[in-house]
Structures are given as C-alpha cells and as structure tokens.
Amino acid sequence: DAKTTQPPSMDCAEGRAANLPCNHSTISGNEYVYWYRQIHSQGPQYIIHGLKNNETNEMASLIITEDRKSSTLILPHASLRDTAVYYCIVKVYAGNNRKLIWGLGTSLAVNP
Amino acid sequence: DTAVSQTPKYLVTQMGNDKSIKCEQNLGHDTMYWYKQDSKKFLKIMFSYNNKELIINETVPNRFSPKSPDKAHLNLHINSLELGDSAVYFCASSQDGPGGYTFGSGTRLTVV
C-alpha cells in the first residue's frame, strides 16, 4: 500500500475552513484515499473516502488532484468539536484484505 | 444504540493474569477487526475476521487469541498478560466493499 505524508499539526480558527493536505505520490490506480479522525480518547471515526473524483458528504469534502498524488480534506466551517487527529490512508480494496496502515496523522487544533 | 460496543471500557490487571475483551456490532457488517493503539498513538491491526473466518493475523504473540462465535461478535482473549500489553484496544467492523470502518470506543488495558 502507498505511503502517505501529512503535516504533524495545524491550527484553524473556529468558523473558518480547515484544509488538511495529504501527499500520496506513490498511489496506484486502484487505491482509495480514506480519511478518518480521532478525537481525544475516542475511537477513530470514518469521515470520507474517494478514488478519483472529488467527494462530499455531511462531514467534509475530499479533493483529489488529477494525478491522484495528493488530496485535501476540507472541513468547511470548523468548530471546536473538530479538534482531533486526522488520518489520511490509501488502501487497495481487494476482497477481504482491508488492512489499513495508519500513520501519525495531523493534529488539528480549532481555536476560538 | 451503539453500533460497535466494547466491554469493558477500562481494565486494570496484574501481570500473568488472563483477561478477555468483548466486542459486538449491530450494523450487520461482514468483517470485524481488532486494533491496538500504543502510547505513541500508532494504530496497528491485530486480527480481522470475515463471517467468522480469520482473514488477517498480524505478528501478534500467540497469547492473544481472537474468538468469533458469530459474525456480530469478535472477542479478544489475552493469556499471561505482560506490562507491554498495556494499550488501548479498538474493535471495528466494516461492510463488504470499499467503505469505511466503524470503530468502538476502545478498551484501555493497564497491566501492573
């Protein structure tokens, strides 16, 4: 599975958009990009995933570059409750092999 | 109604003891997982079961034994607990397909 690179930490003002980058320059054509977050002391929470097209759901938007070598997770109006560690993971969906390899993610602090 | 529930939430025990952590999901998912999160916050997969069949078995000491009585349950039994087993253990489940995981809230195991 391809490796991902994320900044270790970011700050964002409450109410503003939080744009979290992820580099996955070695991604292969059948690898999906997944985003999860972990709020302190809780279990990780799935946010969104995509293959080639940009995706949006009630939590966030995922922008994947045309060459698929990087992506950005956008939280459109960050709130204090969005303070968490955000993980970007790439993974092949292949039958039952759904092992996700987790890095250290980006620690996002949303400030009042 | 909790989607993936783990019990207990906290577990403090002495070295050498045997303990179990239970996990149940009510989402109708086909695959269940156990992850370990150490003090450095890395999430590492331990086991994965698909419809009661062991799919992923990472390099985990054989003191750890998963048991899946049915596809809604995946329990983790640990024999002869060691200090290094202290960590947060997360159960998760997923449906067939490239969608995301749903995690439980974790079990914090402390071996003294």
Contacts between the chains, C-beta under 8 A, distances in Angstrom:
chain1	res1	chain2	res2	distance
A	32	B	98	5.3
A	34	B	100	6.3
A	36	B	100	7.1
A	36	B	101	7.8
A	41	B	106	7.6
A	42	B	105	6.1
A	42	B	106	7.3
A	43	B	4	7.7
A	43	B	90	5.4
A	43	B	92	7.6
A	43	B	103	3.5
A	43	B	104	5.4
A	43	B	105	5.0
A	43	B	106	5.3
A	44	B	43	6.9
A	44	B	90	7.2
A	44	B	92	7.9
A	44	B	101	7.5
A	44	B	103	4.9
A	45	B	103	7.0
A	46	B	99	7.8
A	46	B	100	3.1
A	46	B	101	5.9
A	46	B	102	6.7
A	46	B	103	8.0
A	47	B	100	7.7
A	48	B	100	8.0
A	49	B	98	6.7
A	49	B	99	7.1
A	49	B	100	6.0
A	51	B	98	7.7
A	85	B	41	7.4
A	93	B	97	7.3
A	93	B	98	3.8
A	96	B	31	6.8
A	96	B	48	7.6
A	96	B	50	4.9
A	96	B	55	4.7
A	97	B	55	7.4
A	97	B	56	7.4
A	98	B	31	6.4
A	98	B	48	7.1
A	98	B	94	6.1
A	98	B	101	8.0
A	99	B	45	5.3
A	99	B	48	7.0
A	99	B	56	5.6
A	100	B	45	7.1
A	100	B	101	7.3
A	102	B	42	6.5
A	102	B	43	4.1
A	102	B	44	7.4
A	104	B	41	6.6
A	104	B	42	7.1
